[in-house]
Amino acid sequence: MVKPGQTGPPTALTTANQQLKSPAMAIREIIILPDKQLRLVSKPIDKVTAEIRNLADDMFETMYDAPGIGLAAIQVAQPLRLITMDLAKKSEDGETKPQPRVFINPEILSSSEEMSVYEEGCLSIPEYYEEVERPAKVRLRFTDLDGRVREEDAEGLFATCIQHEIDHLNGVLFVDYLSKLKRDRVLKKFAKAAKRAME
């Protein structure tokens, strides 16, 4: 997910206590609409392995470079239930201290009846923003990078972002919440752009 007019912190991440034998983090290509992979339902992750940690590192590198505030593994063509997120805000001195978070196999346990509207954007649908209505608060369960299962309440931007990213894991895009007219217009625009790029 991307916030309108947002710039991300120029930072990188390495896993704590990790030997630097592994290859350096890499910026991966983000797949763009109308790529059919975006409609895949991602597979659950059985175990937190070195490969999963490396994928998370690459996803942070890719997300910060884009820049975005959330990224699902399917957006870098990996159909796994893995999300990276950083909702860090600028402090009073203008600095942004990164707050990277990883969600493995995230699921929403409950949603509030209260709704909120937020202008969303997506790294896989570049430079397109539209208001989307979602539950204002959600309770989620996920596994962290240490393999611990955790539950947490989310509200505000966190609630919006986690719902947006979990949608990606289920092959759903934020444009699916728009009117048919708006959605068709966006899909047509990106299909045309892809066709032009192929010529």
N, C-alpha and C positions, 0 to 999 in steps of 0.2 A: 504494500500500500504506500501511497505517497500523499503528502499534504500539499495543497496548492501553494506554489511559491516557496517550497521548502528547500533548504540546503542542509545537507547532512554533515555530521562531524567527520573530519578527515582522520579516521583512526582505523587501526587494525586490531585483530584479536588473536591471541594464541591461548590454547587451553592451559589451565594452571598445571604446573608440574610436568609439562610435556617436554620430552627430549626434543631438541631441534634437529632430529634426524629426518623427520617427515618433510616432504617437499613443501616449499613456501606456499602460502595461501595464493589462490588464484581468483581473478575476476572471471566469472563465468558469463556466458551469453544468456541474456534474459529472453525467453521466447515471447513473441508478440502475437496478438490477435491478427489473423484468424487461425493460427496454429492449432490443429485439432488436439494436440497433447493437453491443452488447457482444459479440455472437457473430460480428461481421464479422472477416475476416482483413485486417489493415492492409497498405497498399501500400508498397513500398520508396520511399525518397526518392532521387531522381536527383542532386540538387545542393543544397548548402546555400545557400539564398537569404535575402533580407531577410525574406520571409514566414515561412520556417522559424525564423529567429532570433526574430521577433516571437511566433510560436506558442510557442516554448520559454520566452520571457519570461512570457507569459500563463500558461503551465502552472506555472511556479515560483510566480507570484503566487497562483494557484488552490490549488496544493498546500500552500503555507505557511498560507494562510487556512483550509484545511479542518479541522485541520492533518493533513498526511500526510508520509510519507518518500519516496514514489515515486508517479509518475503517468504513465500511458500516454496518448498523444494521443487514442486512441479514447474515453477516458473523458471528454473534452470534445468528443466527436462529430466528431473529425478522424481518419479511418481511415488514418493515416500511421505508419510505423515509427519513432516518436520517443518517447523516455522521458526524464523528468526525475527526479532523485533527490537527496536530501540526507540523509545518515546521520550528521550532526554530533552529537557527544555533548557533554553539559555538561562544562565544565572544572571544576577545583577551586574556582574563584571563583564557580561557579554560572552563568557566562555560556555561551551557545552561539554559537560562531562558525560561521556558515553555510559549508557545503562543497558548493555546488551542482555537480551533474554532469549532462551531457547525453549521451545515447547514441542515435545515429542508425543505423538498420538493424542493431541488435544481433543477434548470433547466438551460440549456445552451440556451441563447437567440441568440447568433451569434458566429461564429468562423472565425478566420483569414484564408486567403488563404495560408499564410506562414505556413510551417510545421516545426516541430522540432522532433528530435529523442532522446529518453531518455531510459536508461536501467531500466526497471521496474521489480519489484518483487511484490509478493502478499502474505499476511499472510495466505490465504486459499490455496496457492500453494507453500508451504514452500521450501526454498533453491533452487528456480528456478528463474533465471533472464534472460531476453531477451530484445533486443532493440525493441521499438515500436515507430512508427511514428504517431504523432497526431498534430492537429492545435496548433501553437505556442502560440496563444492568444485566449481567449474566454471571452464573457460577460455572467455573470450568474445572475440569480435571485433566492433568497432563503429567508426563514423566519428564524430569529434568535430565541434564547431561550426566549426573551422578547415578542415574537409574532409579531415583526416588519418585514415587507417585505422589503428586501434590494436588490440593484443591485450593482454589482462590476465587475471590469475588472481583469482578471487573466492572468499572463504570466509566463514563466519559469517553475520551479518546481510546483508552485501553479496550473498553467493551466493543467499540466500533471496529478497531483494528483487528482484534482477535476473531470477531465474527467474519470480517472480510477475508482474513487469511484461512480460517477453517473452511469457508466456502470454497476457496481454491482447492483444498484437499478433496472436496466433493465434486469438483468439476463445475462449480458455479462461479460466475463472474458478477461484479457489482452492476454491470449493465443489464443483467437479468431482472433487476428490481425496477427498471425504468418502464415507461409506457412502451407498447409495441412499436409505435411510431419512432420514438427516440432511439430505441434499441436497434431497430432495423437500419436507421440512418447511420449509426456508429458501425455496425457490422459491415454495411456496404462500403463505408469510407475506408475501413481497414482492409477489406478484401481487395478494393481497387488499388490501394497503396502497395499491397503484397504483389499484385499482378504486375504493377509497373516496375517493381524491384526485380522481378524475374525476367523482364524483357531485355 
